[in-house]
Amino acid sequence: MERKNAWKTYDEAQMKELQQLNADYINFLSECKTERECVKDTVRRVEEKGYISIEKAMEENKTLQPGDKIYAVCMNKTVALFNIGNKPLEKGMNILGAHVDSPRMDIKQNPLYEKEGMAYLDTHYYGGIKKYQWVTLPLAIHGVIVKKDGTTIDVNIGEKPEDPVFCVTDLLIHLASAQMEKKAAKVVEGENLDILIGTIPLNDEEKEATKKGVLKILEEQYEMEEEDFMSAELEVVPAGRAREMGFDRSMIMSYGQDDRVCAFTSLIAMLDMESVDKTSCCLLVDKEEIGSVGATGMQSRFFENTVAELLNLTGEYSEIKLKRCLANSRMLSSDVNAAFDPLYADVFQKNSSSFMGKGVVFNKFTGRGGKSGSNDANAEYLADLRKIMDDNGVNFQMAELGKVDAGGGGTIAYIMALYGMEVIDSGVAVLSMHAPWEVTNKADVYEAYRCYKSFLKDA
């Protein structure tokens, strides 16, 4: 079924709204390159809209009423937002769930070393990457250093024009005949993804003089000693702002659009909702790229525990009401899909692919091969979503992630489906997914926002 190009459907007012949304999105991408930065920016935005923290509501012994807006944060890496609706919570919620972590390189806990007068930081890559894509790029370091006295130092080096940047070096082509014979997975080894950070030796030092020179800079600028790496979370990401792409400026090129494109549009849709019949929820989580594990991943009990606290604040908590609330909820697992790329058409099945510029993508199932590891949405739910989208004039398309045996992927959908709620994947088509720089279409960003807003209103 051929879907129309969304760009052909917009009037002047919609084009203005599209451009305004994408301008805000470009700033979000440029300023929020880690999960901590995404959560911090989210909290700033929601507090401006009148949301209060769940801790404050509990301290004040507040009884939640329809129209109240609450947020909860887990370890500064995951955040849940709730707009309390007119119906009791046990009737369920309309949930938008996205993730704010992206593939990157993490600095190890004992990382600093010197070789032949060159100082390096040892890294461990995070998530699914093509390692060879990360060499010879300007890289930035984002994160936190937490000292033994509890002091937290925010780190953001490489984004300002006056900042230094870092890089992983590569072998010159003149000496690379053996390297060029290797398989792509082995061209650059994981243990060689170390970033070069300095070459000036410290005066009057004979041993590891360059390393000591770097340590002196860290001490002067960050009051940091080498052992502080042990309690630091430092992420290495591509340096530089998100940019408009194409002569027609129809696309956005940026790091981290999987899955911040869905996180951002979910957040903005949530903030634009006022009075709702059914409680709305926007859930932005960590660790999806490595299996949704840990205390800040979707497999943790953070979300369930937070909903229990919400029920308690309404004076309606019981275990059975908590179970009913979760089972009666509906969710869009807001995650990206692979955009059809004509240059690599052999791994796509065209009739089941998502295309740039044709709107938000619904993916009935993900997984691999015979749907292994998949959530598979039921037909009744799909029919309801089709009606909501059509009633609100949202441009949408149905797709799978490439050919059946070409590969596959997963999202948080199957985890939320464990509660018995209706869940489907819904997001934006992305070119060059998981590369240091990914590409989206502005029209698809806009349609994702319109989709999520319509879902919160009408599902």
Order of alpha helices (4+ residues) and beta strands (2+ residues): alpha-alpha-beta-alpha-beta-beta-beta-beta-beta-beta-beta-alpha-beta-alpha-beta-beta-beta-alpha-beta-alpha-alpha-beta-beta-beta-beta-alpha-beta-beta-alpha-beta-beta-beta-alpha
